[in-house]
């Protein structure tokens, strides 16, 4: 079975519940089947997967027997990954282990629970394809806690529940099924997971987002969100999902910027090692991301260029060699997530967001502290802008504006963290710095494209089917970037003058 996004709702029902059979919602009829399912669940001894809402099981029986890994994926959804059941009951497929690595953190995975389900399944079929628009599963469940759950086996319970799962239908159908079940006496599940129902309070409570009006609470709240973002992105990066490397790199940079950008709230000495590890993570993702940006840029520039230049046809054939380099860089980025350094960083980030910050003004009112920190970041950006203007058209002009871009990024991230407290002032500053960062980022990407062509252009052209056309194309791209650079810096200055 292919990997899929699972959207379902679970309901609690009593022993005497009468399952509705909503034939009017199934234009192709209702397909009723019975299954006996036996699933063994795997987790770490301290149930790290369950704490993040992840389930890993080997299930026998039913149409989808085999290994299943379910990971929370967006609103009300889970992404389900499959592998054949194989002949070994406890040898977990390596792909599934890697996808759960950010939760397991290298700890061994062992059986923690066994759940047997007697299922009556109703498939609400479509009229033409007769594929299920939705599934209603009436489950009578017997669960047993095994010794792997922290050495605390022996727990055993029975219960009944109903699941409504979306197939090829839409959410309106799922809502309609839910109303029928509620009318019949079902109640929305307070837990929504068979494994969590069985394990109960054995599962560690998820970390709580800090709240309050102190600088510590606001800054750690921002850190909390960014760490969650990194954890959510981990399996997406491993799967090669579009833009996932970029988003994880941005999240790592945001965390590092906050650790360095609030010196009165964060003791920079205490987080020096974490900041360095975040820099290494961003760097390990950087080569792939930089090549992705160049690939998109080259394709866009090629679309703007004429079909021929100087009597030579312009070509995109040389991009095949570029794409091979990009794929290797992506594989290298994913391998970095398999290293112990990365897993140690995740542990440290969890500790950091759960521990009060120790800067001298961490317990002070957030509005005063964040106003001062944001002001300092803006002052630094203004000073660097003055240096960029002083550089004029000299050889250091590009580097000077690059420093303005980095300072604008710091202002943007600082303003984003301060926005819940400072409101509209921080919002205006965030939008202004983001606009400045964007146009200067465009300029920096152009400079990176010129460097890449200078260093690697000949090699790429040499591997192309038509070397002359590839060389002419790369020369035309270099010319386009050289011509665009001063206009981008002029646009940056106009953005600066608009101000917040």
C-alpha positions in Angstrom: 0.0 0.0 0.0 1.3 3.5 -0.9 2.1 6.1 1.8 -1.0 8.3 2.4 -2.4 11.2 4.3 -5.0 9.9 6.8 -7.8 12.1 8.0 -10.1 10.5 10.6 -12.2 11.2 13.6 -12.7 8.9 16.5 -15.8 8.5 18.7 -16.4 6.9 22.1 -19.4 4.5 22.2 -20.9 2.2 24.7 -21.4 -1.6 24.5 -25.0 -1.2 23.4 -24.3 1.4 20.7 -26.2 0.8 17.4 -24.0 1.7 14.4 -25.9 3.7 11.8 -25.5 2.6 8.1 -25.9 5.9 6.2 -26.7 4.4 2.7 -27.9 7.9 1.6 -24.3 9.1 1.9 -23.0 6.3 -0.3 -24.2 6.6 -4.0 -22.4 3.4 -4.8 -23.8 1.5 -1.8 -22.4 0.4 1.5 -19.7 -2.4 1.5 -19.7 -4.1 4.9 -16.8 -6.3 5.9 -15.4 -7.9 9.1 -11.8 -8.1 10.1 -9.7 -9.3 13.0 -6.6 -7.2 13.5 -3.7 -7.8 15.8 -1.2 -5.0 16.1 2.1 -4.9 18.1 3.2 -1.3 18.8 6.8 -0.3 19.1 8.3 2.6 21.0 11.2 3.6 23.2 11.2 2.5 26.9 10.1 6.0 27.9 7.5 6.2 25.1 9.0 9.1 23.2 7.0 8.3 20.0 3.7 8.2 21.8 4.5 11.5 23.5 4.7 13.2 20.1 1.6 11.5 18.8 3.5 9.0 16.6 2.6 5.4 16.4 4.7 2.5 14.9 3.1 -0.9 14.6 3.2 -4.2 12.9 -0.3 -5.3 12.1 -1.6 -8.7 11.0 -5.0 -9.2 9.4 -7.2 -7.0 7.3 -6.5 -5.5 3.9 -3.4 -3.5 5.0 -1.4 -5.9 7.0 2.2 -4.9 7.5 4.2 -2.2 9.2 2.5 1.2 9.7 4.1 4.4 10.9 1.7 7.3 11.6 3.0 10.8 12.1 0.9 14.0 12.8 0.7 15.9 9.5 -1.1 19.2 9.4 -4.6 20.0 10.7 -6.5 16.9 11.8 -4.3 14.6 9.7 -1.7 12.0 10.0 0.7 10.8 7.3 0.8 7.0 7.2 3.8 5.1 5.9 3.8 1.5 5.1 6.1 -1.4 4.7 5.5 -5.2 4.1 5.1 -7.2 7.3 8.1 -9.4 6.5 8.9 -12.6 8.3 10.6 -11.0 11.4 8.2 -9.8 14.1 10.5 -7.2 15.6 12.8 -6.2 12.8 11.5 -2.7 12.0 12.1 -1.5 8.4 15.0 1.0 8.3 13.0 3.6 6.4 10.4 3.8 9.2 13.0 4.0 11.9 14.6 7.0 10.1 11.3 8.8 9.7 10.7 8.5 13.5 14.3 9.4 14.4 13.6 12.9 15.6 11.3 11.5 18.3 13.3 8.3 19.2 16.6 10.2 19.3 18.6 7.0 18.9 16.9 5.1 21.7 16.1 1.4 20.9 12.5 0.6 19.7 10.8 -2.4 21.3 7.3 -3.8 21.6 5.3 -1.8 24.2 1.7 -2.8 23.5 -0.5 -5.4 21.7 -3.9 -4.5 20.6 -6.5 -6.9 19.1 -9.4 -5.4 17.2 -12.6 -7.1 16.1 -13.7 -4.6 13.4 -16.9 -4.2 11.4 -16.1 -1.8 8.5 -18.5 0.0 6.4 -17.2 1.4 3.1 -19.3 4.2 1.7 -18.7 3.8 -2.0 -18.7 6.3 -4.9 -21.1 5.8 -7.7 -18.7 5.5 -10.6 -15.4 4.2 -9.3 -17.0 2.3 -6.4 -13.9 3.3 -4.4 -14.7 4.2 -0.7 -15.6 7.8 -0.2 -15.2 7.2 3.5 -14.8 4.3 5.9 -16.7 3.8 9.2 -15.0 1.3 11.5 -16.8 -0.1 14.5 -14.0 -1.5 16.7 -14.2 -3.8 19.8 -10.8 -3.5 21.2 -8.6 -5.6 23.6 -5.3 -3.9 24.6 -2.4 -5.3 26.7 0.6 -3.3 27.9 3.9 -5.1 27.3 7.1 -5.1 29.4 8.8 -2.8 26.9 6.7 0.2 28.1 9.2 1.3 30.7 9.2 -2.2 32.2 5.6 -1.7 33.4 3.7 -4.4 31.5 0.5 -6.2 32.5 -2.1 -3.5 32.0 -5.1 -4.8 30.1 -8.3 -3.1 29.1 -11.3 -3.6 26.7 -13.3 -0.9 25.1 -15.4 0.0 22.0 -14.9 2.9 19.6 -15.9 4.1 16.2 -13.6 5.7 13.6 -14.7 7.7 10.6 -11.9 8.0 8.0 -12.0 10.0 4.9 -11.3 8.1 1.6 -11.7 9.8 -1.8 -14.6 12.0 -0.5 -14.4 15.5 1.0 -14.5 16.9 4.5 -18.2 17.7 4.2 -18.8 14.0 4.0 -16.7 13.3 7.1 -18.6 16.0 8.9 -22.0 14.4 7.8 -20.9 11.0 9.1 -19.8 12.6 12.4 -23.3 14.1 12.8 -24.9 10.8 12.2 -22.7 9.1 14.8 -23.4 11.9 17.3 -27.2 11.6 16.7 -26.9 7.9 17.4 -25.3 8.5 20.8 -21.5 8.5 20.1 -19.2 11.1 21.7 -16.1 12.7 20.3 -13.1 10.8 21.6 -11.1 12.7 24.3 -7.9 10.8 23.2 -8.3 9.7 19.6 -5.8 6.9 19.6 -6.1 3.3 20.6 -2.5 3.2 21.8 -2.9 6.3 24.0 -6.2 5.0 25.4 -4.3 1.8 26.4 -1.1 3.4 27.8 -2.9 6.2 29.6 -0.8 8.3 32.0 2.3 6.1 31.2 2.8 8.5 28.2 4.8 11.6 29.1 2.9 14.8 28.9 3.9 16.9 25.8 5.9 20.1 26.6 3.9 23.2 27.3 4.4 26.4 25.5 5.5 29.1 28.0 3.0 31.8 28.7 3.1 35.1 30.6 4.2 38.7 30.2 7.9 38.4 31.1 10.7 38.6 28.5 11.6 35.0 29.3 8.0 33.7 28.6 7.8 35.6 25.3 11.2 34.7 24.0 10.9 31.1 25.0 7.4 31.0 23.5 9.0 31.9 20.1 11.8 29.4 20.6 9.1 26.8 21.5 7.3 27.3 18.2 10.5 27.2 16.1 11.7 24.0 17.8 8.3 22.4 17.0 8.7 23.5 13.5 12.1 21.8 13.2 10.7 18.6 14.6 7.7 18.7 12.3 10.0 19.3 9.3 12.4 16.4 10.1 10.5 13.7 8.3 9.6 16.0 5.4 13.3 16.7 4.8 14.0 13.0 4.9 11.3 12.4 2.4 12.7 15.1 0.0 9.5 17.2 0.3 9.7 20.3 -1.8 11.1 23.3 0.2 11.5 21.3 3.4 15.3 21.8 3.5 14.8 25.6 3.1 12.2 25.8 5.8 14.3 23.8 8.3 17.3 25.9 7.6 15.2 29.1 8.2 13.9 27.7 11.5 17.5 26.8 12.6 18.6 30.3 11.7 15.7 31.9 13.5 16.5 30.0 16.7 20.1 31.0 16.5 19.2 34.6 15.8 17.0 34.7 18.9 19.7 33.2 21.1 22.1 35.8 19.9 19.7 38.7 19.4 18.3 39.1 22.9 21.5 39.4 25.1 19.6 40.8 28.1 17.2 37.8 28.1 19.5 35.0 26.9 22.8 34.3 28.6 24.9 34.0 25.5 27.7 32.1 27.3 25.2 29.4 28.4 23.9 28.8 24.9 27.2 29.2 23.0 27.3 25.5 22.2 23.7 25.4 21.1 24.2 28.4 18.8 27.3 26.7 17.3 25.4 23.5 16.7 22.5 25.4 15.0 25.1 27.1 12.8 26.4 23.6 11.8 22.9 22.4 11.1 22.2 25.4 8.9 25.5 24.8 7.1 24.8 21.1 6.5 21.5 22.1 4.9 23.0 25.1 3.1 24.7 23.5 0.1 21.5 21.8 -1.0 19.4 24.9 -0.4 21.9 27.2 -2.2 21.8 24.9 -5.2 18.0 24.8 -5.1 17.9 28.6 -5.2 20.4 28.7 -8.1 18.4 26.1 -10.0 15.2 28.2 -9.7 17.1 31.3 -10.6 18.7 29.9 -13.7 15.4 28.5 -14.9 13.7 31.9 -14.4 16.5 33.8 -16.2 16.5 31.3 -19.1 12.8 31.9 -19.6 13.6 35.6 -19.9 16.4 35.3 -22.4 16.0 35.1 -26.2 16.2 31.7 -28.0 19.6 32.7 -29.5 22.4 35.0 -28.6 25.3 35.9 -31.0 24.0 33.4 -33.5 24.2 30.5 -31.0 21.1 28.7 -29.6 20.7 29.0 -25.9 20.0 25.7 -24.2 19.1 24.2 -20.8 20.8 20.9 -21.5 23.6 21.7 -19.1 21.1 21.7 -16.2 21.1 17.9 -16.2 24.6 17.9 -14.7 23.5 20.7 -12.3 20.6 18.6 -11.2 22.9 15.6 -10.4 24.9 17.8 -8.2 21.8 19.1 -6.5 20.5 15.6 -5.8 23.8 14.6 -4.2 23.7 17.7 -2.0 20.1 16.8 -0.9 21.2 13.3 0.0 24.1 14.8 2.0 21.7 17.1 3.9 19.5 14.1 4.8 22.6 12.2 6.0 23.4 15.0 8.4 20.1 14.4 10.2 21.3 10.8 10.9 24.3 12.0 12.9 24.5 12.0 16.7 25.3 15.7 16.7 21.9 16.5 15.3 20.1 14.3 17.7 22.0 15.8 20.6 21.0 19.3 19.3 17.3 18.3 19.4 17.8 17.2 23.0 19.4 20.5 23.9 16.7 22.5 22.1 14.0 20.6 24.1 15.9 21.4 27.3 16.3 25.0 26.3 12.7 25.7 25.6 11.6 24.0 28.9 14.1 25.9 31.1 13.7 29.5 32.2 16.2 31.8 30.5 18.9 33.4 32.7 19.7 36.7 31.1 19.8 39.7 33.5 16.4 41.0 32.3 14.7 37.7 31.6 12.2 38.3 34.5 11.4 41.9 33.5 8.3 43.0 31.6 8.5 41.8 28.1 7.3 45.1 26.4 10.2 47.2 27.8 12.9 44.6 27.2 11.8 43.6 23.7 11.4 47.3 22.7 15.0 47.9 23.7 16.3 44.8 22.0 14.5 45.6 18.8 15.8 49.1 18.9 19.3 47.9 19.2 18.9 45.6 16.2 17.5 48.5 14.2 20.3 50.8 15.2 22.8 48.2 14.0 21.1 47.9 10.7 21.1 51.7 10.3 24.8 51.9 11.0 25.5 49.2 8.4 23.3 50.9 5.9 25.4 54.1 6.4 28.5 52.0 5.6 26.9 50.6 2.5 26.1 54.2 1.2 29.7 55.2 2.0 31.0 52.4 -0.1 29.4 54.0 -3.1 30.2 52.1 -6.3 33.5 50.8 -4.9 34.7 47.2 -4.8 33.2 46.6 -1.4 29.7 47.8 -2.3 28.2 44.3 -2.6 29.7 43.0 0.6 28.5 46.1 2.5 24.9 45.7 1.3 25.2 42.0 2.2 25.9 43.0 5.8 22.7 45.2 5.6 20.8 42.1 4.5 22.0 40.0 7.4 21.1 42.9 9.8 17.7 43.2 8.3 17.2 39.5 8.8 18.0 39.9 12.5 15.6 42.8 12.8 12.9 40.7 11.1 13.3 37.7 13.4 13.5 40.0 16.5 10.4 41.9 15.4 8.6 38.6 14.8 9.4 37.4 18.3 8.4 40.7 19.8 5.2 41.1 17.8 2.8 39.5 20.3 3.9 42.1 22.9 4.8 45.2 20.8 1.9 44.9 18.3 1.8 47.2 15.3 5.2 48.8 15.8 6.8 45.3 15.6 4.6 44.4 12.7 5.7 47.5 10.7 9.3 46.8 11.5 8.9 43.1 10.5 7.3 44.0 7.2 9.9 46.7 6.4 12.9 44.5 7.2 11.4 41.5 5.4 11.0 43.6 2.2 14.5 44.9 2.5 15.9 41.4 3.2 14.0 40.1 0.1 15.4 42.5 -2.4 18.9 42.3 -0.9 18.5 38.5 -0.9 17.7 38.7 -4.6 20.9 40.7 -5.1 23.0 38.2 -3.1 21.5 35.3 -5.0 22.7 37.1 -8.2 26.2 37.4 -6.8 26.1 33.7 -5.9 25.0 32.8 -9.4 27.9 34.8 -10.9 30.4 33.0 -8.5 29.0 29.6 -9.4 29.2 30.3 -13.2 32.8 31.5 -12.7 33.9 28.4 -10.7 31.7 25.7 -12.2 30.5 27.0 -15.5 33.2 25.5 -17.7 32.7 22.0 -16.1 28.9 22.2 -16.6 29.3 23.3 -20.2 31.9 20.5 -20.8 29.3 17.9 -19.8 26.5 19.2 -22.0 25.6 17.6 -25.3 26.3 20.9 -27.1 29.3 22.6 -25.4 29.1 25.8 -27.5 25.5 26.4 -26.8 25.9 25.7 -23.0 28.9 28.1 -22.9 26.9 30.8 -24.6 24.0 30.2 -22.3 26.1 30.5 -19.2 27.7 33.7 -20.5 24.3 35.1 -21.2 23.1 34.3 -17.7 26.2 36.0 -16.3 25.5 39.0 -18.4 21.9 39.2 -17.2 23.0 38.9 -13.5 25.7 41.6 -13.9 23.1 43.9 -15.5 20.5 43.3 -12.9 22.7 43.9 -9.8 22.7 47.8 -9.7 19.0 47.9 -10.3 18.5 45.6 -7.3 20.6 47.8 -5.1 18.7 50.8 -6.2 15.5 49.0 -5.3 16.9 48.2 -1.9 17.6 51.9 -1.3 14.0 52.8 -2.3 12.7 50.2 0.1 14.9 51.7 2.8 13.6 55.2 2.2 10.0 54.0 2.5 10.8 53.0 6.0 8.5 51.3 8.5 
